[in-house]
Amino acid sequence: MSMRGKWNGRRWPAFLRLLLLAAVLFSYAMFQGGFVSWFLFYSFLPFGLYAFLVAMYPLRRAAVSRTVPARRYHAGESIPVMVRIELPWAVPLAALAVAEEGRKHGGAMIAWPFRRHLSCTWLLSLPRGRHQLEAVRLEARDVFGWVNKTASFYAPCTVIVYPRYIEWPSEMVREWFAQGKAARTLAYRRDMAVAAGARGYVPGDKMSWVHWKASARRQELMTKEFDEQRNDDWIVVLDGAASPWFEELVTLAASVSKALMDEGVPVGLIVAGRECSFLAPRRHDGQWQSILLRLAEVDVGGQEPLAHVLAEEANWRTAAGCIIVTSALSAQLAGQLRAMAPKRHIVLYVVNHEWGEDERNWADRLRRSGVYVSRIDPQVLQTVRQGGGDG
């Protein structure tokens, strides 16, 4: 996108400074006389005229556009930014500086551009999140820096930086399914929408299950048979409470989600941040992109304790398993997870440098209840090799 720029209005001060310097040198030559004084004046003239040309140059009439290659960028990756510039005149400026407006990093310097159409590329390193790049600043100057002329150009561009993720060993994923009480048969649910067949009535069957047409044909009471579908959905729960290792938590949530999807498991996401959000479990290819986008935009700052969120949240109740990602283990959270454990797989990852005596006791009780519990040092998630960039 190309937009005209806004000029900073510094042409006249620079012009007046040049006139004052020229007047001083000319007066010195007139009153002093001699070779040296006139040599100084005539030596100044070409540079002064060039600086005057730069001061009068209509930089604000330039056209600037910015493009970022369309691909998936993860936190820590370098993002190439290409800027194309169309100058009003092909004037050999001593230097043309191009920079991101309002950012300390990101920019390029073009020395002695002799063409109207210019382009430059630089690399940006942005944190996880959705970023709006607004304006590009051009700064033209003469040889000695007497004149610095700047103009800003509105060239909007949205860049989404997705969280890092690590390649999770498949052996550890299978361990989630076989740990303690989590090794029980997965929950089943009945599809009540379509009857798969009919069978003889058994005392205790609900009257709503009676298959009246089959009963009329058979001259005896028949009951509908329903397909039983295995519920193999998994939910990843991210604790959005304030934490010094929140970015590591996001990395871990993305990593375990990718590991489950690689095993063919439908994965959903609950983010207990400033606003609790839920992404329903899906198995299709677009689910990974949806999870990454949700994790890219999550903000730290959840006020409600994770134990309360799990107690009030109903979306995980029909799932076959839950993976809880947090940085703090409390008595309330341990109690809630023990209540959840009898009917589903529960995996708890705590990102923290070390545990106290209370945390170790709570973790031991959870393991005896069939919960898979593991503490991960934040440094591991900072130094481990990042998983596929475009995957």
MARKEDO-450031 format. One line per field, with one value per residue: residue number from 1; residue in one letter; y negated, x, z of N, C-alpha, C in turn. Coordinates in steps of 0.1 Angstrom, whole numbers, plus 5000, padded with zeros to 4 digits. Layout:
<sevos>
vexfi	[NUM ...];
doba	[A ...];
n_Y	[Y ...];
n_X	[X ...];
n_Z	[Z ...];
ca_Y	[Y ...];
ca_X	[X ...];
ca_Z	[Z ...];
c_Y	[Y ...];
c_X	[X ...];
c_Z	[Z ...];
</sevos>
This chain:
<sevos>
vexfi	[1 2 3 4 5 6 7 8 9 10 11 12 13 14 15 16 17 18 19 20 21 22 23 24 25 26 27 28 29 30 31 32 33 34 35 36 37 38 39 40 41 42 43 44 45 46 47 48 49 50 51 52 53 54 55 56 57 58 59 60 61 62 63 64 65 66 67 68 69 70 71 72 73 74 75 76 77 78 79 80 81 82 83 84 85 86 87 88 89 90 91 92 93 94 95 96 97 98 99 100 101 102 103 104 105 106 107 108 109 110 111 112 113 114 115 116 117 118 119 120 121 122 123 124 125 126 127 128 129 130 131 132 133 134 135 136 137 138 139 140 141 142 143 144 145 146 147 148 149 150 151 152 153 154 155 156 157 158 159 160 161 162 163 164 165 166 167 168 169 170 171 172 173 174 175 176 177 178 179 180 181 182 183 184 185 186 187 188 189 190 191 192 193 194 195 196 197 198 199 200 201 202 203 204 205 206 207 208 209 210 211 212 213 214 215 216 217 218 219 220 221 222 223 224 225 226 227 228 229 230 231 232 233 234 235 236 237 238 239 240 241 242 243 244 245 246 247 248 249 250 251 252 253 254 255 256 257 258 259 260 261 262 263 264 265 266 267 268 269 270 271 272 273 274 275 276 277 278 279 280 281 282 283 284 285 286 287 288 289 290 291 292 293 294 295 296 297 298 299 300 301 302 303 304 305 306 307 308 309 310 311 312 313 314 315 316 317 318 319 320 321 322 323 324 325 326 327 328 329 330 331 332 333 334 335 336 337 338 339 340 341 342 343 344 345 346 347 348 349 350 351 352 353 354 355 356 357 358 359 360 361 362 363 364 365 366 367 368 369 370 371 372 373 374 375 376 377 378 379 380 381 382 383 384 385 386 387 388 389 390 391];
doba	[M S M R G K W N G R R W P A F L R L L L L A A V L F S Y A M F Q G G F V S W F L F Y S F L P F G L Y A F L V A M Y P L R R A A V S R T V P A R R Y H A G E S I P V M V R I E L P W A V P L A A L A V A E E G R K H G G A M I A W P F R R H L S C T W L L S L P R G R H Q L E A V R L E A R D V F G W V N K T A S F Y A P C T V I V Y P R Y I E W P S E M V R E W F A Q G K A A R T L A Y R R D M A V A A G A R G Y V P G D K M S W V H W K A S A R R Q E L M T K E F D E Q R N D D W I V V L D G A A S P W F E E L V T L A A S V S K A L M D E G V P V G L I V A G R E C S F L A P R R H D G Q W Q S I L L R L A E V D V G G Q E P L A H V L A E E A N W R T A A G C I I V T S A L S A Q L A G Q L R A M A P K R H I V L Y V V N H E W G E D E R N W A D R L R R S G V Y V S R I D P Q V L Q T V R Q G G G D G];
n_Y	[5012 4978 4946 4910 4887 4871 4840 4825 4798 4783 4769 4741 4731 4745 4735 4707 4710 4717 4695 4676 4686 4684 4656 4648 4659 4646 4619 4619 4625 4602 4580 4589 4598 4610 4642 4665 4660 4656 4681 4698 4689 4695 4722 4731 4726 4748 4768 4755 4748 4773 4782 4764 4773 4797 4789 4777 4798 4817 4838 4848 4855 4880 4915 4943 4977 5007 5041 5074 5106 5132 5155 5179 5167 5172 5165 5150 5154 5138 5112 5104 5071 5053 5023 5001 4972 4943 4916 4881 4866 4875 4870 4868 4876 4872 4890 4913 4921 4948 4958 4975 4960 4949 4970 4985 5002 5015 5006 4988 4976 4957 4948 4921 4923 4926 4930 4928 4948 4968 4994 5012 5035 5048 5065 5075 5082 5094 5097 5124 5121 5099 5075 5041 5024 4992 4965 4953 4937 4913 4898 4873 4860 4836 4835 4826 4827 4803 4799 4817 4835 4846 4869 4885 4915 4931 4964 4990 5022 5055 5078 5110 5127 5159 5182 5198 5233 5266 5297 5325 5355 5385 5407 5397 5386 5409 5418 5402 5413 5436 5434 5442 5440 5429 5447 5461 5472 5451 5426 5431 5420 5417 5416 5400 5392 5407 5439 5470 5495 5521 5537 5562 5552 5542 5543 5512 5497 5466 5449 5432 5444 5464 5482 5477 5483 5507 5522 5525 5540 5564 5572 5570 5553 5532 5518 5489 5491 5475 5459 5461 5438 5432 5409 5391 5366 5341 5315 5287 5267 5234 5215 5182 5165 5138 5142 5147 5164 5166 5165 5189 5207 5204 5213 5240 5248 5246 5266 5291 5292 5294 5319 5337 5334 5344 5371 5376 5369 5352 5318 5293 5260 5241 5210 5194 5165 5129 5128 5156 5180 5203 5229 5252 5288 5301 5321 5314 5300 5272 5267 5266 5242 5225 5228 5218 5192 5183 5186 5168 5143 5142 5126 5119 5119 5129 5129 5145 5175 5205 5229 5222 5215 5239 5253 5240 5240 5257 5269 5287 5310 5332 5342 5365 5362 5339 5314 5295 5265 5246 5222 5224 5244 5250 5256 5255 5259 5285 5300 5296 5309 5335 5341 5341 5363 5390 5396 5390 5386 5368 5345 5327 5299 5280 5251 5241 5230 5243 5265 5261 5276 5280 5280 5303 5322 5319 5326 5353 5365 5360 5377 5402 5402 5407 5387 5373 5357 5332 5312 5285 5269 5235 5227 5248 5246 5222 5227 5249 5265 5249 5260 5269 5242 5235 5254];
n_X	[5008 5005 5012 5009 5032 5037 5050 5076 5080 5105 5119 5123 5138 5163 5169 5173 5195 5215 5215 5224 5250 5262 5261 5278 5303 5306 5306 5330 5348 5346 5353 5378 5393 5417 5433 5427 5402 5384 5387 5376 5349 5342 5346 5327 5304 5295 5288 5270 5250 5241 5232 5211 5195 5187 5173 5151 5140 5112 5104 5081 5064 5070 5063 5056 5057 5051 5059 5055 5066 5042 5039 5041 5052 5072 5078 5109 5119 5134 5119 5114 5112 5102 5106 5095 5103 5093 5106 5101 5119 5149 5173 5206 5208 5228 5225 5199 5178 5159 5133 5115 5087 5085 5098 5127 5143 5150 5154 5171 5199 5204 5229 5238 5216 5208 5185 5150 5132 5135 5145 5146 5155 5150 5154 5131 5126 5101 5080 5058 5025 4999 5008 5008 5021 5027 5038 5063 5094 5112 5144 5162 5195 5222 5257 5273 5255 5241 5215 5187 5161 5129 5102 5071 5054 5024 5020 5004 5006 4999 5012 5014 5027 5034 5034 5064 5071 5078 5092 5076 5083 5070 5069 5064 5040 5024 5027 5011 4986 4987 4992 4988 4956 4947 4948 4925 4896 4885 4860 4826 4800 4766 4750 4722 4707 4702 4688 4704 4695 4672 4662 4651 4629 4642 4638 4640 4649 4645 4613 4614 4631 4618 4611 4587 4576 4590 4581 4554 4556 4568 4551 4557 4573 4599 4632 4651 4683 4714 4742 4773 4797 4832 4846 4872 4883 4906 4915 4934 4945 4953 4969 4963 4972 4991 5026 5061 5070 5053 5054 5068 5049 5030 5044 5047 5020 5013 5031 5023 4998 5003 5016 4996 4979 4994 4993 4968 4947 4917 4918 4912 4911 4914 4917 4926 4927 4927 4901 4882 4885 4873 4881 4867 4872 4887 4894 4903 4925 4927 4926 4950 4961 4941 4945 4971 4967 4950 4966 4986 4974 4967 4966 4985 4973 4952 4927 4911 4915 4930 4919 4892 4883 4884 4865 4841 4840 4825 4831 4852 4842 4832 4854 4880 4904 4925 4950 4968 4984 5004 5020 5021 5014 4987 4969 4942 4940 4951 4932 4910 4919 4921 4895 4886 4900 4890 4873 4886 4916 4942 4966 4993 5013 5038 5054 5083 5110 5117 5103 5085 5082 5054 5044 5056 5044 5016 5019 5026 5003 4986 4996 4992 4965 4962 4969 4990 5019 5043 5072 5086 5116 5119 5140 5145 5125 5132 5157 5154 5153 5135 5103 5091 5089 5070 5052];
n_Z	[5000 4992 5003 5005 5021 5054 5061 5080 5082 5084 5065 5061 5084 5079 5054 5061 5078 5059 5043 5062 5068 5042 5039 5060 5052 5027 5035 5050 5031 5015 5032 5043 5021 4998 4990 5006 5020 4998 4987 5006 5005 4978 4978 4995 4981 4961 4979 4995 4977 4970 4995 4997 4976 4986 5008 4995 4983 4974 4994 5006 4986 4978 4972 4991 4998 5016 5021 5035 5033 5028 5051 5078 5108 5136 5171 5178 5153 5124 5106 5073 5059 5033 5016 4992 4973 4957 4944 4939 4922 4904 4921 4933 4963 4993 5014 5022 5046 5058 5079 5105 5117 5150 5162 5176 5164 5131 5099 5071 5053 5025 5003 4983 4963 4929 4915 4908 4916 4943 4965 4996 5022 5054 5085 5110 5144 5162 5191 5203 5191 5177 5154 5144 5119 5112 5101 5078 5079 5061 5057 5044 5037 5034 5024 5045 5066 5071 5064 5073 5063 5069 5064 5070 5061 5057 5058 5062 5077 5087 5110 5121 5148 5157 5184 5196 5192 5204 5193 5204 5220 5207 5223 5248 5245 5242 5268 5282 5278 5291 5318 5352 5366 5343 5323 5320 5302 5276 5278 5267 5245 5237 5206 5202 5181 5158 5154 5155 5153 5166 5196 5220 5246 5277 5312 5328 5306 5291 5284 5262 5245 5233 5204 5183 5158 5151 5172 5166 5143 5152 5171 5198 5225 5216 5218 5210 5196 5200 5183 5198 5204 5206 5227 5221 5224 5234 5257 5259 5285 5292 5317 5323 5342 5358 5353 5354 5335 5314 5286 5281 5290 5270 5248 5256 5257 5230 5220 5232 5221 5194 5195 5202 5180 5160 5166 5157 5173 5183 5192 5216 5230 5260 5272 5300 5305 5306 5295 5295 5271 5246 5224 5204 5202 5173 5144 5119 5093 5096 5123 5137 5128 5139 5166 5170 5162 5182 5205 5198 5202 5228 5260 5290 5323 5337 5362 5378 5398 5385 5394 5400 5375 5361 5377 5371 5343 5317 5293 5292 5303 5288 5276 5268 5279 5296 5294 5315 5317 5336 5359 5385 5413 5434 5465 5460 5432 5430 5444 5427 5404 5413 5417 5390 5379 5381 5359 5335 5315 5330 5327 5340 5337 5351 5349 5363 5383 5407 5432 5463 5496 5500 5474 5463 5479 5472 5445 5447 5458 5437 5418 5429 5426 5400 5382 5357 5364 5360 5364 5347 5339 5332 5316 5299 5279 5268 5255 5239 5207 5181 5168 5135 5110 5090 5094];
ca_Y	[5000 4966 4934 4898 4885 4859 4833 4820 4784 4777 4764 4727 4730 4750 4725 4695 4712 4717 4681 4669 4691 4678 4642 4646 4661 4635 4607 4621 4623 4588 4571 4594 4598 4620 4655 4675 4657 4659 4695 4703 4686 4703 4737 4733 4725 4760 4776 4747 4749 4787 4782 4756 4782 4807 4782 4774 4810 4821 4852 4852 4860 4893 4925 4953 4989 5017 5054 5084 5119 5139 5168 5180 5163 5176 5156 5152 5154 5125 5110 5094 5060 5046 5009 4995 4958 4936 4902 4872 4863 4883 4861 4876 4873 4878 4902 4914 4930 4953 4964 4977 4949 4952 4982 4982 5011 5016 4995 4990 4964 4957 4937 4915 4929 4918 4934 4924 4959 4974 5004 5016 5045 5049 5076 5071 5093 5090 5108 5130 5112 5092 5062 5032 5015 4980 4955 4954 4924 4910 4887 4869 4851 4833 4841 4823 4827 4790 4800 4830 4833 4859 4871 4898 4921 4941 4976 5000 5037 5063 5090 5119 5135 5170 5187 5209 5246 5276 5310 5333 5369 5393 5417 5390 5385 5422 5420 5395 5422 5449 5430 5444 5442 5424 5458 5467 5471 5438 5424 5433 5412 5423 5407 5402 5386 5418 5453 5479 5508 5523 5549 5564 5543 5547 5535 5501 5489 5454 5450 5425 5452 5475 5482 5480 5490 5521 5529 5528 5551 5576 5575 5570 5541 5531 5506 5484 5492 5463 5460 5456 5432 5430 5395 5391 5352 5336 5301 5280 5255 5225 5206 5169 5156 5132 5151 5143 5174 5167 5169 5203 5214 5204 5223 5254 5251 5249 5278 5302 5292 5300 5333 5344 5334 5353 5384 5378 5366 5339 5310 5280 5251 5232 5200 5187 5152 5118 5133 5170 5183 5218 5234 5265 5298 5305 5329 5310 5294 5258 5266 5261 5227 5218 5228 5209 5178 5180 5184 5156 5131 5142 5117 5123 5111 5135 5125 5156 5186 5215 5239 5217 5215 5253 5257 5233 5243 5269 5274 5298 5321 5343 5345 5377 5359 5325 5311 5283 5258 5235 5220 5225 5255 5246 5267 5255 5265 5299 5306 5297 5319 5348 5343 5344 5374 5403 5398 5386 5384 5355 5342 5314 5294 5268 5245 5234 5233 5253 5266 5262 5289 5281 5283 5317 5331 5319 5334 5368 5369 5361 5389 5413 5401 5410 5375 5372 5345 5330 5299 5282 5257 5225 5226 5258 5241 5211 5231 5261 5262 5247 5268 5264 5229 5234 5265];
ca_X	[5000 5014 5005 5018 5037 5035 5062 5078 5080 5117 5126 5127 5150 5175 5172 5178 5208 5223 5217 5233 5264 5267 5263 5290 5315 5307 5311 5343 5356 5345 5360 5391 5400 5428 5430 5421 5388 5375 5387 5366 5336 5339 5346 5314 5292 5288 5281 5258 5239 5236 5223 5199 5187 5181 5163 5139 5135 5098 5104 5068 5057 5074 5054 5062 5049 5058 5054 5061 5062 5031 5042 5039 5064 5072 5086 5123 5124 5136 5108 5119 5103 5107 5101 5097 5102 5093 5110 5096 5129 5161 5183 5216 5209 5239 5220 5185 5176 5145 5132 5101 5082 5081 5105 5141 5150 5143 5156 5182 5205 5208 5239 5238 5207 5207 5173 5137 5126 5144 5139 5155 5150 5156 5148 5125 5124 5090 5076 5045 5013 4995 5015 5004 5032 5020 5044 5077 5100 5123 5152 5172 5204 5233 5270 5278 5245 5236 5201 5181 5147 5122 5088 5065 5044 5015 5021 5001 5009 4997 5021 5010 5039 5029 5043 5073 5066 5089 5088 5074 5086 5058 5068 5059 5025 5017 5027 4999 4974 4989 4997 4980 4942 4943 4949 4912 4890 4880 4845 4818 4788 4757 4745 4708 4700 4698 4688 4712 4687 4662 4664 4640 4628 4647 4633 4650 4650 4636 4602 4617 4639 4610 4610 4573 4574 4595 4572 4542 4558 4571 4540 4563 4580 4613 4639 4661 4698 4721 4756 4782 4809 4842 4849 4886 4887 4914 4915 4946 4941 4964 4967 4966 4975 5004 5037 5073 5073 5040 5057 5072 5036 5023 5052 5044 5006 5014 5038 5015 4987 5008 5020 4984 4973 5003 4988 4955 4937 4910 4924 4906 4919 4908 4926 4920 4934 4918 4888 4882 4880 4873 4882 4862 4881 4885 4905 4906 4938 4927 4926 4964 4962 4933 4951 4983 4962 4944 4978 4993 4967 4964 4973 4986 4966 4939 4925 4904 4924 4927 4910 4878 4879 4881 4853 4830 4840 4818 4835 4861 4836 4829 4866 4886 4916 4929 4964 4968 4997 5004 5033 5019 5005 4982 4961 4929 4941 4953 4919 4901 4923 4918 4880 4885 4908 4883 4866 4893 4930 4946 4981 4996 5027 5041 5067 5088 5124 5118 5091 5087 5077 5040 5041 5059 5033 5005 5022 5026 4989 4979 5001 4984 4951 4962 4973 5004 5024 5057 5077 5095 5123 5116 5152 5144 5116 5139 5168 5152 5152 5121 5098 5089 5085 5058 5043];
ca_Z	[5000 4990 5008 5005 5034 5061 5062 5093 5082 5088 5053 5062 5093 5073 5044 5067 5082 5048 5039 5071 5066 5030 5041 5068 5044 5017 5042 5054 5019 5011 5041 5045 5009 4997 4984 5015 5023 4987 4985 5015 5000 4966 4982 5002 4971 4956 4990 5000 4967 4971 5007 4993 4968 4995 5016 4987 4976 4978 4999 5010 4974 4975 4975 4999 5000 5024 5020 5043 5027 5035 5056 5092 5116 5150 5180 5177 5139 5117 5097 5063 5056 5020 5014 4979 4974 4944 4947 4928 4912 4905 4926 4940 4977 4999 5021 5024 5057 5058 5092 5110 5126 5164 5166 5177 5154 5118 5090 5062 5048 5010 5001 4970 4953 4917 4908 4914 4922 4952 4974 5006 5030 5067 5093 5123 5154 5170 5201 5200 5191 5165 5154 5133 5114 5107 5092 5074 5079 5053 5061 5034 5042 5025 5026 5058 5076 5074 5062 5076 5060 5071 5061 5074 5051 5063 5050 5072 5075 5099 5111 5133 5152 5164 5195 5194 5197 5203 5188 5215 5216 5206 5234 5259 5242 5246 5282 5288 5277 5299 5332 5363 5363 5330 5314 5319 5289 5274 5280 5255 5245 5228 5196 5203 5169 5148 5159 5147 5152 5176 5204 5229 5257 5290 5323 5330 5295 5291 5274 5250 5237 5227 5189 5182 5145 5153 5182 5159 5134 5159 5181 5211 5228 5212 5222 5200 5198 5195 5182 5209 5198 5216 5229 5222 5224 5244 5259 5265 5293 5295 5328 5319 5354 5356 5356 5347 5325 5306 5272 5282 5291 5257 5240 5261 5253 5216 5218 5235 5211 5181 5197 5202 5167 5152 5169 5152 5184 5182 5203 5218 5238 5269 5277 5312 5306 5310 5292 5293 5257 5244 5211 5204 5196 5159 5139 5105 5092 5100 5138 5142 5126 5148 5180 5169 5162 5196 5214 5194 5206 5243 5269 5303 5333 5343 5376 5385 5399 5375 5400 5399 5361 5358 5384 5364 5329 5314 5280 5293 5310 5280 5269 5273 5286 5297 5297 5322 5316 5345 5365 5400 5418 5447 5471 5453 5419 5432 5448 5415 5395 5419 5414 5376 5375 5380 5347 5323 5316 5334 5326 5346 5335 5359 5345 5374 5386 5417 5441 5478 5502 5498 5460 5462 5485 5463 5433 5450 5460 5424 5411 5435 5421 5386 5374 5352 5369 5356 5365 5336 5341 5321 5307 5288 5269 5261 5248 5231 5193 5178 5158 5121 5109 5082 5096];
c_Y	[4988 4954 4922 4895 4872 4852 4826 4805 4777 4771 4750 4725 4734 4740 4712 4698 4712 4703 4673 4673 4685 4663 4640 4648 4650 4622 4608 4619 4609 4579 4576 4593 4609 4634 4665 4672 4660 4674 4702 4701 4695 4718 4740 4734 4738 4768 4768 4748 4763 4788 4775 4765 4792 4801 4779 4787 4814 4835 4857 4857 4874 4903 4937 4965 4999 5030 5064 5097 5126 5153 5168 5177 5166 5166 5160 5153 5140 5124 5100 5084 5053 5033 5005 4980 4952 4921 4893 4868 4872 4874 4870 4871 4879 4890 4901 4925 4934 4961 4966 4966 4954 4965 4980 4991 5013 5004 4998 4976 4966 4945 4934 4923 4920 4922 4929 4936 4967 4985 5008 5027 5046 5060 5070 5084 5088 5101 5113 5120 5107 5078 5054 5023 5004 4972 4958 4940 4923 4898 4885 4859 4848 4839 4839 4823 4813 4791 4815 4828 4846 4858 4884 4902 4932 4953 4988 5014 5044 5076 5098 5128 5146 5175 5197 5222 5256 5289 5320 5347 5377 5403 5410 5388 5398 5424 5413 5404 5434 5446 5433 5446 5437 5435 5465 5465 5457 5437 5426 5424 5418 5412 5409 5397 5397 5431 5462 5492 5509 5536 5551 5555 5550 5538 5525 5492 5477 5455 5443 5433 5463 5472 5486 5487 5505 5529 5534 5540 5564 5580 5577 5557 5541 5518 5502 5487 5480 5466 5454 5451 5429 5415 5394 5376 5350 5321 5297 5268 5247 5216 5192 5159 5150 5141 5146 5153 5176 5171 5184 5212 5215 5213 5237 5257 5254 5262 5290 5303 5299 5315 5342 5345 5343 5368 5386 5375 5353 5330 5297 5272 5242 5223 5192 5174 5141 5121 5147 5173 5198 5220 5249 5275 5301 5313 5324 5302 5279 5256 5261 5246 5219 5217 5219 5195 5174 5178 5172 5144 5131 5133 5122 5114 5116 5133 5137 5168 5197 5226 5235 5218 5230 5258 5251 5236 5256 5276 5286 5311 5334 5348 5358 5374 5344 5324 5297 5277 5246 5233 5221 5236 5251 5258 5267 5262 5281 5306 5307 5307 5333 5352 5347 5357 5387 5406 5395 5386 5370 5354 5328 5311 5281 5263 5236 5238 5244 5254 5266 5275 5291 5286 5298 5326 5331 5327 5349 5373 5369 5373 5401 5413 5404 5399 5376 5358 5344 5315 5297 5269 5248 5224 5236 5253 5229 5215 5242 5256 5260 5256 5261 5250 5228 5245 5262];
c_X	[5009 5006 5015 5021 5033 5049 5064 5080 5093 5125 5131 5138 5163 5179 5178 5192 5218 5226 5226 5247 5270 5270 5275 5302 5317 5312 5325 5353 5357 5354 5375 5399 5410 5423 5422 5406 5379 5376 5377 5352 5332 5339 5333 5302 5287 5281 5269 5247 5233 5227 5210 5189 5180 5170 5150 5133 5122 5097 5090 5059 5061 5063 5061 5052 5057 5051 5062 5057 5052 5036 5040 5052 5061 5081 5100 5128 5125 5126 5114 5109 5109 5099 5104 5094 5102 5095 5104 5106 5141 5172 5193 5217 5221 5236 5205 5182 5161 5144 5117 5098 5079 5088 5120 5149 5142 5146 5168 5187 5209 5217 5239 5229 5205 5194 5161 5131 5137 5137 5150 5147 5157 5148 5143 5124 5113 5086 5062 5034 5010 5001 5010 5015 5025 5027 5058 5083 5112 5130 5163 5182 5215 5246 5274 5267 5239 5220 5197 5166 5140 5107 5083 5054 5036 5014 5017 5003 5007 5005 5017 5022 5033 5039 5052 5066 5078 5084 5088 5076 5072 5057 5062 5044 5018 5017 5015 4987 4975 4993 4986 4965 4938 4944 4935 4906 4884 4865 4838 4806 4779 4751 4730 4700 4695 4699 4695 4704 4677 4665 4652 4641 4634 4643 4644 4652 4640 4625 4605 4626 4631 4608 4596 4570 4578 4586 4559 4544 4561 4560 4546 4571 4594 4619 4649 4675 4705 4736 4764 4795 4819 4846 4864 4891 4896 4914 4928 4942 4953 4961 4972 4970 4989 5015 5049 5076 5060 5044 5061 5059 5030 5031 5049 5030 5006 5021 5030 5003 4991 5011 5007 4978 4981 4999 4974 4944 4930 4914 4916 4915 4910 4919 4920 4928 4925 4903 4889 4877 4881 4873 4878 4872 4877 4897 4910 4919 4938 4927 4939 4965 4953 4939 4963 4978 4957 4956 4986 4987 4964 4973 4974 4978 4953 4938 4919 4914 4920 4918 4895 4874 4876 4868 4840 4829 4834 4823 4844 4855 4834 4842 4872 4898 4918 4944 4964 4982 4996 5018 5033 5010 5001 4973 4947 4929 4943 4940 4910 4906 4921 4903 4878 4890 4900 4877 4873 4908 4933 4961 4984 5011 5028 5054 5072 5102 5125 5105 5095 5081 5062 5037 5045 5049 5021 5007 5021 5012 4982 4984 4994 4970 4951 4965 4987 5009 5039 5060 5087 5102 5121 5128 5151 5135 5122 5150 5166 5150 5137 5116 5095 5083 5072 5049 5030];
c_Z	[5000 4995 5007 5020 5041 5064 5075 5094 5086 5076 5056 5073 5087 5062 5050 5073 5071 5043 5049 5070 5053 5032 5050 5060 5033 5023 5046 5042 5014 5019 5043 5032 5009 4992 4993 5017 5011 4984 4994 5010 4988 4968 4989 4992 4966 4967 4995 4990 4967 4983 5004 4985 4976 5003 5008 4981 4982 4983 5002 4998 4970 4978 4980 5000 5008 5023 5029 5036 5035 5038 5071 5099 5130 5158 5179 5163 5134 5106 5086 5060 5044 5018 5000 4979 4960 4947 4935 4918 4915 4909 4935 4955 4984 5007 5023 5034 5057 5071 5095 5120 5140 5169 5166 5167 5142 5109 5081 5058 5033 5008 4986 4960 4941 4909 4915 4921 4930 4960 4984 5015 5043 5075 5107 5131 5163 5180 5196 5200 5177 5165 5142 5130 5107 5097 5089 5073 5070 5058 5051 5040 5032 5030 5041 5069 5080 5073 5064 5073 5061 5067 5065 5064 5058 5053 5059 5068 5088 5099 5123 5136 5161 5175 5190 5198 5195 5199 5200 5212 5217 5217 5246 5258 5246 5261 5289 5288 5286 5313 5342 5359 5349 5320 5313 5305 5288 5275 5266 5257 5235 5219 5196 5191 5160 5155 5150 5145 5164 5183 5213 5241 5270 5301 5327 5319 5295 5281 5261 5241 5229 5211 5185 5169 5146 5162 5175 5149 5141 5169 5195 5213 5225 5216 5212 5205 5192 5193 5193 5202 5209 5216 5231 5221 5236 5245 5265 5272 5297 5306 5323 5330 5351 5361 5348 5336 5316 5292 5271 5283 5278 5248 5244 5256 5238 5213 5221 5226 5198 5183 5196 5188 5158 5154 5164 5162 5182 5194 5203 5228 5247 5274 5288 5314 5311 5307 5289 5279 5255 5229 5210 5197 5182 5155 5125 5105 5097 5115 5143 5140 5136 5162 5180 5170 5176 5206 5210 5200 5221 5250 5283 5312 5338 5358 5384 5386 5390 5381 5398 5384 5357 5365 5377 5349 5326 5301 5281 5298 5301 5273 5276 5281 5286 5300 5303 5322 5325 5351 5380 5404 5432 5452 5464 5440 5421 5436 5436 5406 5400 5416 5399 5372 5373 5366 5334 5325 5320 5334 5331 5344 5343 5355 5357 5377 5396 5425 5455 5483 5499 5484 5457 5468 5477 5451 5436 5452 5446 5416 5416 5430 5406 5377 5370 5356 5365 5358 5354 5339 5329 5311 5296 5277 5262 5252 5238 5216 5189 5167 5145 5119 5101 5084 5102];
</sevos>
